[in-house]
Amino acid sequence: MSTISTTTAGHGGRRATEQFGPKPLPDSPRATPQDPVLEGLPPLGGFAACGLDGSPRNPCQARRFVAHTLHCWDLPSLVADMSVVVSELVTNAVRHALAAEPQDTSPEYPLWLGLVRHPGHVVCSVADPSSEPPRQRDADAADLDGRGLELIGALSESWSWSLTEPRGKTVWASLVLPGGG
C-alpha cells in the first residue's frame, strides 16, 4: 500500500500518510482541521482513500488503514465489523479481480480502498480493474473459505457493486453509525 488521500472534519491529529504511505496524491486535498475549506463542515464528514498494490499483504494493510481512520473519526466501535468487511472486499479483489487481469498492463496501484463518513453510516468501497461481478459461493460446512460475501451481508446495512469507467468495478458496503448518526 502506498498512496493515501484524506480529508478530515476535525478528527485526529496525525494524517494517515504518516503511518500508511509515503505521500498523498498530488492533486488531493491537503486539508487540516484548521483549514478554511473545512469551516462549517459537521464533525461527521470525512473521506479517506488509499491505493493498494495487489499483494497478499493488502488485507492486513487495509485493516490497519480502516482502524486508524475510524479511530480518527472517533468511531472505534465500528473497527471490528468494518475490519472484517474491508478484509473480505480486499481479499476478493486480490484473489479474483487481479487474477483475471494481465500482469503486464496492471497499474502500480490496481486497487483503491475508500471510506466515506455520512451522517448515519460509513461506506467502505474497493475498486478493482475487473468487470466481473462478485459471486457468492455455496460453501460447505468444512470449507475454509467462500463465505466472504455472506459475512459482508451479515455485518453491513447493505452492500452492492457497480461498473466503473473506463473499466473495472467498485464493490461497497455500508455500516450504520452507532446511535444512528
C-alpha positions as CSV (number, residue, x, y, z in Angstrom):
1,M,0.0,0.0,0.0
2,S,1.3,3.5,-0.5
3,T,-0.7,6.4,-1.9
4,I,-3.2,7.8,0.6
5,S,-5.5,10.8,0.4
6,T,-7.5,12.0,3.3
7,T,-9.7,14.9,4.4
8,T,-10.9,15.3,7.9
9,A,-13.5,17.3,9.7
10,G,-11.6,17.9,12.9
11,H,-10.9,14.4,14.0
12,G,-7.4,13.1,14.8
13,G,-4.1,14.8,14.9
14,R,-1.9,12.7,12.6
15,R,-2.5,12.3,8.9
16,A,-2.9,8.8,7.6
17,T,0.1,9.3,5.3
18,E,2.4,9.4,8.2
19,Q,1.5,5.8,9.1
20,F,0.5,4.2,5.9
21,G,2.3,5.6,2.9
22,P,4.9,8.0,1.6
23,K,2.7,10.8,0.2
24,P,-0.8,11.8,-0.7
25,L,-2.0,12.1,-4.3
26,P,-0.6,15.3,-5.8
27,D,-4.0,16.8,-6.6
28,S,-5.7,15.6,-3.4
29,P,-7.0,17.9,-0.8
30,R,-4.5,18.6,2.0
31,A,-6.9,20.0,4.4
32,T,-6.2,20.1,8.1
33,P,-8.8,20.7,10.8
34,Q,-7.8,24.4,10.8
35,D,-8.1,24.9,7.1
36,P,-10.9,27.4,6.0
37,V,-12.1,24.8,3.5
38,L,-13.3,22.7,6.4
39,E,-15.1,25.5,8.2
40,G,-18.8,24.8,8.6
41,L,-18.5,21.1,7.9
42,P,-20.2,18.9,10.5
43,P,-17.9,16.7,12.6
44,L,-19.5,13.7,10.8
45,G,-17.9,14.5,7.5
46,G,-14.9,12.6,6.2
47,F,-13.2,10.8,3.4
48,A,-10.1,8.6,3.3
49,A,-8.6,6.6,0.4
50,C,-5.5,4.5,-0.3
51,G,-4.0,2.8,-3.2
52,L,-3.2,-0.9,-2.9
53,D,-0.6,-2.8,-5.0
54,G,-2.5,-6.1,-5.2
55,S,-0.2,-8.0,-3.0
56,P,-1.2,-10.7,-0.4
57,R,-0.4,-8.2,2.4
58,N,-3.1,-5.8,1.2
59,P,-5.9,-7.1,3.5
60,C,-3.7,-6.6,6.6
61,Q,-2.8,-3.1,5.4
62,A,-6.4,-2.3,4.6
63,R,-7.5,-3.3,8.2
64,R,-4.8,-1.1,9.7
65,F,-5.9,1.8,7.5
66,V,-9.6,1.3,8.4
67,A,-8.7,1.1,12.2
68,H,-6.6,4.3,12.0
69,T,-9.3,6.2,10.0
70,L,-12.2,5.1,12.2
71,H,-10.3,6.0,15.4
72,C,-9.5,9.4,13.9
73,W,-13.2,9.8,13.2
74,D,-14.0,8.8,16.8
75,L,-15.7,5.6,15.7
76,P,-13.8,2.8,17.5
77,S,-17.0,0.7,17.9
78,L,-17.1,0.2,14.1
79,V,-13.5,-1.0,13.8
80,A,-14.1,-4.7,14.3
81,D,-17.0,-5.1,11.9
82,M,-15.5,-2.7,9.3
83,S,-12.2,-4.6,9.5
84,V,-13.9,-7.8,8.6
85,V,-15.8,-6.2,5.7
86,V,-12.7,-4.5,4.3
87,S,-10.6,-7.6,4.7
88,E,-13.1,-9.6,2.7
89,L,-13.5,-6.9,0.0
90,V,-9.8,-6.5,-0.5
91,T,-9.1,-10.3,-0.3
92,N,-11.8,-10.9,-3.0
93,A,-10.2,-8.2,-5.2
94,V,-6.7,-9.6,-4.8
95,R,-7.7,-13.2,-5.4
96,H,-10.3,-12.9,-8.1
97,A,-10.2,-9.5,-9.8
98,L,-6.5,-9.2,-10.2
99,A,-6.0,-12.9,-11.1
100,A,-8.1,-12.2,-14.3
101,E,-6.0,-9.2,-15.3
102,P,-2.9,-9.4,-17.5
103,Q,0.0,-8.6,-15.3
104,D,1.9,-6.6,-17.9
105,T,-0.9,-3.9,-18.1
106,S,-1.6,-3.6,-14.4
107,P,-1.1,-0.1,-12.9
108,E,1.1,0.4,-9.9
109,Y,-2.0,0.6,-7.6
110,P,-4.6,-1.6,-9.3
111,L,-6.9,-1.5,-6.2
112,W,-8.3,1.5,-4.3
113,L,-9.9,1.4,-0.9
114,G,-12.1,4.3,0.1
115,L,-14.0,5.2,3.3
116,V,-16.7,7.9,3.3
117,R,-18.4,9.1,6.5
118,H,-22.0,10.2,6.2
119,P,-24.3,11.4,8.9
120,G,-25.9,7.9,9.5
121,H,-23.4,5.5,8.1
122,V,-19.8,4.8,6.9
123,V,-19.4,3.4,3.4
124,C,-16.3,1.3,2.5
125,S,-15.6,0.7,-1.1
126,V,-12.9,-1.2,-3.1
127,A,-12.3,-0.5,-6.7
128,D,-10.6,-3.1,-8.9
129,P,-9.9,-3.5,-12.7
130,S,-12.2,-6.4,-13.3
131,S,-15.7,-6.0,-14.6
132,E,-16.7,-9.5,-13.4
133,P,-19.4,-9.2,-10.6
134,P,-18.8,-10.5,-7.2
135,R,-20.2,-14.0,-6.9
136,Q,-21.5,-15.6,-3.7
137,R,-20.4,-19.2,-3.3
138,D,-22.3,-22.0,-1.6
139,A,-19.6,-23.0,0.9
140,D,-19.9,-26.4,2.7
141,A,-19.5,-26.5,6.5
142,A,-16.0,-28.0,6.1
143,D,-14.8,-25.3,3.6
144,L,-12.2,-22.8,4.9
145,D,-13.2,-20.1,2.5
146,G,-16.1,-19.0,0.3
147,R,-18.1,-17.0,2.9
148,G,-16.8,-13.5,2.3
149,L,-19.9,-12.0,0.7
150,E,-22.1,-13.7,3.3
151,L,-20.0,-12.1,6.1
152,I,-20.2,-8.7,4.3
153,G,-24.0,-9.1,4.1
154,A,-24.3,-10.1,7.7
155,L,-22.2,-7.2,9.0
156,S,-23.4,-4.4,6.8
157,E,-26.6,-2.5,6.4
158,S,-26.3,-3.0,2.7
159,W,-23.8,-3.8,0.0
160,S,-23.6,-3.8,-3.8
161,W,-21.3,-3.2,-6.7
162,S,-21.3,-1.2,-9.9
163,L,-19.2,-1.0,-13.0
164,T,-16.7,1.9,-13.2
165,E,-15.4,3.8,-16.2
166,P,-13.3,3.2,-18.2
167,R,-13.1,-0.3,-16.8
168,G,-13.5,-2.3,-13.7
169,K,-15.9,-2.2,-10.8
170,T,-16.4,-0.9,-7.3
171,V,-17.8,-3.1,-4.5
172,W,-19.1,-1.3,-1.5
173,A,-20.7,-1.9,1.9
174,S,-22.4,0.5,4.3
175,L,-22.3,0.2,8.1
176,V,-24.6,2.1,10.3
177,L,-23.1,4.5,12.8
178,P,-23.6,3.7,16.5
179,G,-26.7,5.5,17.7
180,G,-27.8,6.1,14.1
181,G,-25.8,9.2,13.4
